[in-house]
């Protein structure tokens, strides 16, 4: 049996009257060079600015190459085409290794798009 948890008392850990943007260790002062804002690489819009002392760093936006509504369509199409190519390889091409390889690549492509579907 595990020992009981130690109680620490809890309570306030920052001085009363401070705000998240305030610097630690004292009263409010004028902004120094350390409090400058950092802009993201996308531009200099007001919503892109984050204080240098902030703990949150927004994710960099990646450019989407494929429209989101095409991902499930491509996934299902590649899975079906892969299965059909493998079956056709056994029925028409006399168990050719190339048909099996192309079918497996199509199925792997479908699985790749399955991981990209949000």
The 8 nearest C-alpha neighbors of each residue, nearest first, counted from 0:
[[1, 2, 3, 4, 5, 6, 7, 8],
 [0, 2, 3, 4, 5, 6, 7, 8],
 [3, 1, 4, 0, 5, 6, 7, 8],
 [2, 4, 1, 5, 0, 6, 7, 8],
 [5, 3, 6, 2, 1, 7, 0, 8],
 [4, 6, 7, 3, 2, 8, 9, 1],
 [7, 5, 8, 4, 9, 3, 10, 2],
 [8, 6, 9, 5, 10, 4, 11, 12],
 [7, 9, 6, 10, 5, 11, 12, 4],
 [10, 8, 7, 11, 6, 12, 5, 13],
 [9, 11, 12, 8, 7, 13, 14, 15],
 [10, 12, 13, 9, 14, 15, 8, 16],
 [11, 13, 10, 14, 9, 15, 17, 8],
 [14, 12, 11, 15, 17, 23, 16, 18],
 [15, 13, 17, 16, 12, 11, 25, 24],
 [14, 16, 17, 13, 11, 18, 12, 26],
 [15, 17, 14, 18, 13, 26, 21, 27],
 [18, 16, 15, 14, 21, 19, 13, 26],
 [17, 19, 21, 20, 16, 22, 15, 13],
 [18, 20, 21, 17, 22, 53, 23, 13],
 [19, 21, 18, 22, 53, 52, 50, 17],
 [22, 20, 18, 19, 17, 23, 27, 26],
 [21, 23, 24, 20, 25, 27, 19, 52],
 [24, 22, 25, 21, 26, 13, 17, 14],
 [25, 23, 22, 26, 14, 21, 27, 13],
 [26, 24, 23, 27, 22, 28, 21, 14],
 [25, 27, 28, 24, 17, 22, 21, 23],
 [26, 28, 25, 21, 29, 22, 17, 30],
 [29, 27, 26, 30, 31, 25, 22, 21],
 [28, 30, 31, 27, 34, 32, 26, 21],
 [31, 29, 34, 28, 32, 33, 35, 27],
 [30, 32, 33, 34, 29, 35, 28, 22],
 [31, 33, 34, 35, 30, 36, 29, 51],
 [34, 32, 31, 35, 51, 30, 52, 36],
 [35, 33, 32, 31, 30, 51, 36, 50],
 [36, 34, 33, 32, 51, 50, 37, 31],
 [35, 37, 50, 51, 49, 48, 34, 38],
 [36, 38, 49, 48, 51, 50, 35, 39],
 [39, 37, 48, 47, 43, 36, 49, 40],
 [38, 40, 41, 47, 42, 37, 48, 43],
 [39, 41, 42, 38, 59, 43, 47, 37],
 [42, 40, 39, 43, 47, 38, 60, 59],
 [43, 41, 40, 44, 39, 38, 47, 45],
 [42, 44, 38, 45, 47, 41, 48, 39],
 [45, 43, 47, 46, 42, 48, 38, 41],
 [44, 46, 47, 48, 43, 38, 49, 42],
 [45, 47, 48, 44, 49, 43, 38, 39],
 [48, 46, 44, 45, 38, 39, 49, 43],
 [49, 47, 38, 46, 45, 37, 36, 50],
 [48, 50, 37, 36, 51, 47, 38, 53],
 [49, 51, 36, 53, 52, 37, 35, 34],
 [52, 50, 36, 53, 37, 34, 35, 49],
 [51, 53, 50, 54, 34, 20, 33, 22],
 [54, 52, 50, 51, 55, 49, 20, 56],
 [53, 55, 56, 52, 51, 50, 49, 57],
 [56, 54, 53, 57, 49, 52, 50, 58],
 [55, 57, 54, 58, 53, 49, 59, 50],
 [58, 56, 55, 59, 49, 47, 39, 60],
 [59, 57, 60, 56, 61, 55, 39, 47],
 [58, 60, 61, 57, 39, 40, 41, 56],
 [59, 61, 58, 62, 41, 57, 63, 40],
 [62, 60, 63, 59, 58, 64, 41, 40],
 [61, 63, 64, 60, 65, 59, 66, 41],
 [64, 62, 65, 61, 66, 67, 60, 115],
 [63, 65, 62, 66, 67, 61, 69, 70],
 [66, 64, 63, 67, 69, 70, 68, 62],
 [65, 67, 69, 68, 64, 63, 70, 71],
 [68, 66, 69, 70, 65, 116, 117, 71],
 [67, 69, 66, 70, 71, 72, 65, 116],
 [70, 68, 72, 67, 66, 71, 73, 65],
 [69, 71, 73, 72, 67, 68, 116, 112],
 [72, 70, 74, 73, 69, 75, 116, 68],
 [73, 71, 69, 74, 75, 70, 76, 68],
 [74, 72, 76, 70, 71, 75, 77, 69],
 [75, 73, 109, 71, 112, 77, 72, 76],
 [74, 76, 78, 72, 77, 73, 79, 71],
 [75, 77, 73, 79, 78, 74, 80, 72],
 [78, 76, 109, 80, 105, 74, 79, 75],
 [79, 77, 106, 109, 75, 81, 76, 80],
 [78, 80, 82, 76, 81, 77, 75, 83],
 [81, 79, 83, 77, 82, 78, 76, 84],
 [82, 80, 102, 105, 106, 78, 84, 79],
 [81, 83, 79, 85, 80, 84, 102, 86],
 [82, 84, 80, 86, 85, 81, 87, 79],
 [85, 83, 87, 102, 81, 86, 82, 88],
 [84, 86, 88, 99, 102, 82, 83, 87],
 [87, 85, 83, 89, 88, 84, 90, 82],
 [88, 86, 90, 84, 89, 85, 91, 83],
 [89, 87, 92, 85, 98, 94, 86, 90],
 [88, 90, 94, 86, 93, 87, 91, 92],
 [89, 91, 87, 88, 92, 86, 93, 94],
 [92, 90, 87, 88, 93, 89, 94, 86],
 [91, 93, 88, 95, 94, 89, 90, 87],
 [92, 94, 89, 95, 91, 90, 88, 87],
 [95, 93, 89, 88, 92, 96, 90, 98],
 [94, 96, 97, 98, 92, 93, 88, 99],
 [97, 95, 99, 98, 100, 94, 88, 101],
 [98, 96, 100, 99, 95, 101, 88, 102],
 [97, 99, 88, 101, 100, 95, 96, 85],
 [98, 100, 85, 102, 96, 97, 101, 103],
 [99, 101, 97, 103, 102, 98, 96, 104],
 [102, 100, 104, 98, 103, 99, 97, 105],
 [101, 103, 81, 99, 84, 85, 105, 100],
 [102, 104, 106, 100, 105, 101, 107, 99],
 [105, 103, 107, 101, 106, 102, 108, 100],
 [106, 104, 81, 108, 102, 77, 103, 107],
 [105, 107, 78, 109, 103, 81, 108, 104],
 [108, 106, 110, 104, 109, 105, 103, 111],
 [109, 107, 111, 105, 106, 110, 104, 112],
 [110, 108, 74, 77, 106, 78, 112, 107],
 [109, 111, 113, 107, 108, 112, 106, 114],
 [112, 110, 108, 113, 109, 114, 107, 115],
 [111, 113, 115, 109, 74, 114, 110, 70],
 [114, 112, 110, 111, 116, 115, 74, 109],
 [113, 115, 112, 111, 116, 110, 117, 109],
 [116, 114, 112, 113, 117, 111, 70, 71],
 [115, 117, 113, 114, 70, 112, 71, 67],
 [116, 115, 114, 67, 113, 70, 71, 68]]
